Structures are given as C-alpha cells and as structure tokens.
Amino acid sequence: MAARISQPDHPAALRTVVLALALLSALVFMPMWAPLVLAGWVAHLARPLLARFQRHLGGRRRAAGAVVLVLLVLVLAPIVLITVSLVSNAIDLVQRVLRSESGTAALRAIVSTQGDKIEPTTILTTPAKLFELARQYGARAWSALDALVGVTAKVIVGLFVFLLGAYSMLVDGEEAYRWARRHAPMRAADFDRFAAAFHETGRGLFIGIALTGLVQSVVATITYLALGVPSALVLGLLTFFGSLIPSVGTGLVWVPVAAGLALSGRTGAAMAMVAVGLGVISVIDNVVRPTFARMGRLDLPGFVVLVSMFGALALIGAWGLVLGPLVVRLFVEALRIAREERLTGAHTTLTPPPA
C-alpha cells in the first residue's frame, strides 16, 4: 500500500501569516494611533458640515478640503496660540508657588504676581564669563534643545497625519468602512457594533464631556481675567480638567483662587469669585451637562471614564485621556457581544428539534 503524503494545513498557515502581518501592521501604525483616532472621530462628527459644503461646492473632495481648512483655522490655530501663552504662564505660576514658604503664601502666590525678585547678573559682561557659562551649561542646554526639537517634530508630524487622515476619511471613509466590514474576521453585525461604540466614544468625549468642561473653563477664565488674577489661562485649563472630576469638579480650582484673594486682602474680589463659582460655574454643570450628554452620550459610568482616563494617562501620557475611555468602551461592547453569543448558543442547544 502506498504511503499517504500529508498535505500542509493551508488554512492554518494562512491564518498564521495573516496574524503576523496584522501584528506588524499594528506596530507600524502604533506611533500615529492618536492623530488617526482623532481624525476618525472628527471626520464622523463633521459629516453634516461636509454634506452642507458639498451642496455648495459641488464635489466631495472640495467639500472635504473646506472642512479641513475650517478645522485648521478655527480650531488648531487658536490652540497653538493658547498653548504658547500657557507655557510661559504655567512656568511663572509654578515658580511663584514653589518659592512660597507656607500654604498660605502659596494661595497668595496664585493670585499675585509678586515674588522673589531676581537681581540682575553681570555674568555676561565679559567673554570669559560667557565662555564659563557655556562650558557649565552648554551640554545641558543642548540636551534640552534636542528634546524640544524632537517634541516639535512629533507635533508637526502628528498634525499632518491628523489633517490628512481627516481629509481621507471624509472623502473615502464610507468605501474604506465597507471594505473593512467585508474583510474583518467577525460578523458584519458585530463589526457595526464595534464601529458604533468607537464613534460613540468620540461623541461622548467631545460633546458630552469636553464641551461642558470647555464652557465652565471659559466662564472661569473670563472671571479670573476680570478679577486681575495672573496666569488666568493656566487656571482656566486646570478648571477644565477639574470639571472631569465628579462631585468636586471645578471647585478644586476656583475655591483656592477665592481663598488666595481673601488672604491677599481683596475681600470683594473673593466674594465675587465665590458668587460666580456657585452661581454660574456650578449651575452650568447642572444645566449644560445633561443637554450635551443627550447629544453625545457615552455608555460608561462617569467614575469609569475618569479612572480610565487617569490610568491611561499614567501609563502612556497625555494621549491616555483619549485611549483609556476608548479601550474600556470597546471592551464593554466585546463583553456584551460575547454574552449574547453565549446566551444564543445555550438557547439553541436547549431548544428541542421540531417534531
């Protein structure tokens, strides 16, 4: 009897190749995942604007270009300008607080520009002293400059990927979605559910959470400026992050500001800060948040969203504020799909065959 020649398991080999290439592709895209995720969310949210532009401009590519231009001018340009101002204000605020000798002095430093004066130095009056300064701090300054250049390059590349990704998804997003839906190793219905959870997370973070915090931080920043509080932009940004914390919220920022004003002898300004904090900023949270929550509902408890943000923030840095809720929301959807599959399978097994 002739020996049977075993044939290789082609499906198993193909699955191995597909899995290996999928992992390699994930590694290639991993450095750019954040701008790509943001581009996907923004493209999805901007579809009504795309349709409106398309009716007037007569072409999908032109309309997508107009949407990206609007994003660049109305959103990104102000963010860059504010960021530049925030850096200098943040450094100044941190220096004033760190120079404080007590908690009371730290509260005063928040609302006062007075601090230890740095006497002018004569270190640069001669070439010899200039050379000595370069010798002592040159390597450290070069390292700082090198790090700054690296961060700037990453920001520029990320911005380019975000804008190009948003444009591509606005133009070809629907076709790409259909292709991914056909080729994904899961049922089309499950793929649709994961996609819906992905977009839900973007709407929830941008509309349900971020817009509420943005309104509160804008009101708080205007109040800080009106009361003559220095570093108002930095305190406004801290107010935005404080709005993410349940119960305590923005009070983590405006209450110390009010206390600092009172300790500095500005009783009227302190009372005005308390009045705005209790009568406006806190009311915004109770009135505006439910409205925005209906527009962009994120199907996760607020505590889970907060913990996922802070946990991912500690794990991977600032982009964890985006990745944390997204991963948890997709995980919750995966558990729901698995439970439905399990219940459906059990129901099918226990149902007797027809007579």
C-alpha positions in Angstrom: 0.0 0.0 0.0 1.4 3.4 -1.0 2.2 5.7 1.8 -0.1 8.7 2.0 1.7 12.0 1.7 0.4 14.5 4.3 -0.6 17.9 2.8 0.2 21.1 4.7 -2.6 22.7 6.5 -3.0 25.7 4.2 -5.8 27.4 6.3 -3.7 27.2 9.5 -0.7 28.5 7.7 -2.6 31.3 6.1 -4.1 32.3 9.5 -0.6 32.4 10.9 0.6 34.7 8.1 -2.4 37.0 8.5 -2.0 37.2 12.2 1.8 38.0 11.9 1.1 40.7 9.3 -1.7 42.1 11.4 0.7 42.5 14.4 3.3 44.1 12.2 0.8 46.5 10.7 -0.3 47.4 14.2 3.3 48.1 15.2 3.7 50.3 12.1 0.6 52.4 12.8 1.0 52.5 16.6 3.1 55.7 16.7 0.4 57.5 14.8 -2.7 55.9 16.5 -3.7 59.1 18.4 -4.0 61.5 15.4 -5.6 58.7 13.4 -8.2 58.1 16.1 -8.9 61.8 16.5 -9.1 62.1 12.7 -11.7 59.3 12.6 -13.8 61.0 15.3 -13.6 64.4 13.8 -14.5 63.1 10.3 -17.5 61.3 11.7 -18.7 64.4 13.6 -18.0 66.7 10.6 -20.2 64.7 8.1 -23.2 67.1 8.4 -20.8 70.0 7.6 -19.3 68.0 4.7 -22.8 67.5 3.2 -23.6 71.2 3.5 -20.3 72.2 1.8 -20.8 69.5 -0.8 -24.1 71.1 -1.9 -22.4 74.5 -2.4 -19.0 73.4 -3.7 -20.2 70.7 -6.0 -17.7 68.0 -5.1 -16.8 65.7 -2.2 -13.1 66.4 -2.4 -13.6 70.2 -2.4 -16.0 69.9 0.5 -13.6 67.8 2.5 -10.8 70.3 1.8 -13.0 73.1 3.0 -13.9 71.2 6.2 -10.2 70.5 6.9 -9.4 74.2 6.3 -12.1 75.2 8.8 -10.6 72.8 11.3 -7.1 74.3 10.7 -8.2 78.0 11.0 -10.9 77.9 13.7 -9.6 75.1 15.9 -6.0 74.3 15.6 -4.6 77.9 15.1 -6.2 79.2 18.4 -4.9 76.0 20.2 -1.4 76.7 19.1 -1.6 80.4 20.2 -3.1 79.5 23.5 -0.5 76.7 24.1 2.4 79.1 23.6 0.9 81.5 26.1 0.1 78.7 28.5 3.7 77.5 28.6 5.1 80.8 29.8 2.2 81.4 32.3 2.5 77.8 33.7 6.2 78.3 34.3 5.6 81.6 36.1 2.8 80.1 38.2 4.8 77.1 39.2 7.8 79.2 40.2 5.7 81.5 42.4 4.1 78.6 44.2 7.4 76.7 44.7 9.0 79.8 46.2 6.2 80.1 48.8 7.3 79.1 52.3 3.8 78.0 53.5 0.4 77.0 52.3 -1.0 80.5 53.0 1.8 82.0 50.9 1.1 79.5 48.1 -2.5 80.6 48.0 -1.4 84.2 47.8 1.0 83.4 45.1 -1.8 82.0 42.9 -3.4 85.5 42.7 -0.4 87.7 43.0 2.5 88.4 40.6 4.8 89.4 43.4 7.6 87.1 44.3 11.2 86.9 44.9 12.9 89.4 42.6 15.9 88.1 40.7 18.7 90.6 40.9 20.4 91.4 37.5 23.5 89.5 37.0 26.8 90.6 35.5 27.7 87.1 34.4 27.6 88.0 30.7 29.7 91.2 31.0 32.9 89.6 29.8 33.8 87.0 27.1 35.5 84.9 29.8 32.3 84.7 31.9 30.3 83.9 28.8 32.6 81.1 28.0 32.4 79.8 31.5 28.6 79.8 31.4 28.7 77.9 28.0 31.1 75.3 29.5 29.0 74.7 32.6 25.6 74.6 31.0 26.2 74.0 27.3 25.6 70.3 27.3 22.5 70.6 29.4 21.1 73.4 27.1 21.9 71.3 24.1 20.1 68.3 25.5 17.1 70.5 26.3 17.2 71.9 22.8 17.4 68.4 21.3 14.4 67.3 23.3 12.4 70.4 22.2 13.2 69.8 18.6 12.1 66.1 18.9 8.8 67.1 20.5 8.2 69.8 17.9 8.9 67.3 15.1 6.4 64.8 16.6 3.8 67.5 16.9 4.2 68.6 13.3 4.1 65.0 12.0 1.0 64.3 14.2 -0.7 67.4 13.0 0.0 66.4 9.3 -1.3 62.9 9.9 -4.4 64.2 11.6 -5.3 66.7 8.8 -4.5 64.2 6.0 -6.4 61.4 7.9 -9.5 63.6 8.4 -9.4 64.6 4.7 -9.0 61.0 3.6 -11.8 59.7 5.8 -14.2 62.4 4.7 -13.5 61.6 1.1 -13.1 57.8 1.1 -14.3 56.9 4.6 -17.5 55.1 3.6 -15.8 53.0 1.0 -13.0 52.1 3.4 -15.6 51.2 6.0 -17.3 48.8 3.6 -14.0 47.2 2.7 -13.0 46.7 6.4 -16.5 45.3 7.1 -16.2 42.7 4.4 -12.7 41.6 5.3 -12.9 41.8 9.1 -12.7 38.3 10.9 -16.1 38.8 12.5 -19.7 39.0 11.6 -20.8 42.2 9.9 -23.3 42.9 12.7 -20.6 42.7 15.3 -18.3 44.9 13.2 -21.0 47.5 13.0 -21.4 47.4 16.8 -17.7 48.0 17.4 -17.8 50.8 14.9 -20.8 52.4 16.7 -19.0 52.1 20.0 -15.9 53.7 18.6 -17.9 56.7 17.2 -20.0 56.9 20.4 -16.8 57.3 22.5 -15.7 60.2 20.3 -19.1 61.9 20.5 -19.2 61.3 24.3 -15.7 62.7 24.9 -16.1 65.7 22.6 -19.7 66.7 23.2 -20.9 65.0 26.4 -17.7 65.7 28.5 -15.4 68.2 26.7 -18.0 70.8 25.8 -19.3 71.1 29.3 -15.8 71.5 30.7 -15.0 74.0 27.9 -18.0 76.2 28.8 -17.1 76.1 32.5 -13.4 76.8 31.9 -14.2 79.8 29.5 -16.5 81.3 32.2 -13.9 80.7 34.9 -11.1 82.2 32.7 -13.1 85.3 32.0 -13.7 85.7 35.7 -10.0 85.3 36.6 -9.1 87.9 34.0 -11.8 90.3 35.2 -10.6 89.9 38.8 -7.0 90.5 37.8 -5.8 87.0 38.7 -2.4 86.3 37.0 -1.9 83.1 34.9 -5.6 83.1 34.1 -5.2 80.9 31.1 -3.4 78.2 33.2 -6.0 78.4 35.9 -8.7 78.1 33.2 -7.1 75.0 31.8 -6.9 73.5 35.3 -10.6 74.3 35.7 -11.3 72.3 32.5 -9.5 69.3 33.9 -11.2 69.8 37.3 -14.6 69.6 35.5 -13.9 66.0 34.7 -13.8 65.0 38.4 -17.3 64.1 39.7 -18.8 66.0 42.7 -15.8 68.2 43.5 -15.2 69.4 39.9 -14.2 73.0 39.2 -14.2 73.9 42.9 -10.7 72.4 43.0 -9.5 75.5 41.2 -11.8 78.4 41.9 -12.1 77.8 45.6 -8.3 78.1 46.2 -8.4 81.2 43.9 -11.1 82.7 46.1 -9.1 81.8 49.3 -6.0 83.4 47.8 -7.9 86.6 47.0 -9.3 86.7 50.6 -5.9 86.2 52.2 -4.4 88.9 50.0 -6.9 91.4 51.4 -9.1 91.5 48.3 -12.3 90.6 50.0 -14.6 92.0 47.3 -12.9 90.0 44.6 -13.0 86.9 46.7 -16.8 87.2 47.2 -17.2 87.8 43.5 -15.2 84.7 42.8 -17.4 82.6 45.2 -20.6 84.1 43.7 -19.5 83.2 40.1 -18.3 79.8 41.2 -21.5 78.8 43.0 -24.0 80.8 40.9 -22.6 80.3 37.4 -19.9 77.7 37.0 -21.6 75.1 39.2 -25.0 75.8 37.6 -23.5 75.3 34.2 -22.6 71.8 35.2 -26.1 71.0 36.3 -27.8 72.7 33.3 -25.5 72.3 30.3 -24.1 68.8 31.1 -27.4 67.0 30.7 -28.1 68.7 27.4 -24.7 67.8 26.0 -24.9 64.3 27.4 -28.1 63.7 25.4 -26.3 65.0 22.2 -23.2 62.9 22.9 -23.9 60.0 25.3 -21.0 57.8 26.4 -22.4 54.5 27.6 -20.0 54.3 30.6 -20.4 55.4 34.2 -18.6 58.7 35.0 -16.4 57.1 37.5 -15.2 54.5 35.0 -14.5 57.2 32.4 -12.4 59.2 35.0 -10.4 56.2 36.2 -9.8 55.0 32.6 -8.5 58.5 31.7 -6.2 58.8 34.7 -5.0 55.2 34.4 -4.1 55.5 30.8 -2.6 59.0 31.5 -0.2 57.4 34.0 0.5 54.5 31.5 1.2 56.3 28.2 1.0 60.0 28.9 -1.4 62.7 27.7 -3.0 60.7 24.9 -4.2 58.3 27.6 -7.1 60.7 28.1 -8.4 59.5 24.7 -7.2 55.9 24.7 -8.4 55.0 28.2 -12.2 55.5 27.6 -12.0 54.1 24.1 -10.4 50.8 25.1 -12.8 50.4 28.1 -15.8 51.2 25.9 -14.8 48.7 23.2 -14.1 46.1 25.9 -17.6 46.6 27.3 -19.1 46.1 23.9 -17.0 43.0 23.4 -18.3 41.5 26.6 -21.9 42.3 25.6 -21.4 40.6 22.2 -19.8 37.6 23.9 -22.7 37.3 26.4 -25.3 37.5 23.6 -23.4 34.8 21.7 -23.3 32.6 24.8 -27.0 33.0 25.5 -27.9 32.4 21.9 -25.8 29.3 21.8 -27.3 28.0 25.0 -30.8 28.7 23.8 -30.0 26.9 20.5 -28.7 23.8 22.4 -31.6 23.6 24.8 -34.3 24.0 22.2 -35.7 20.6 21.2 -35.8 19.9 17.5 -39.2 20.2 15.8 -41.3 17.0 15.7 
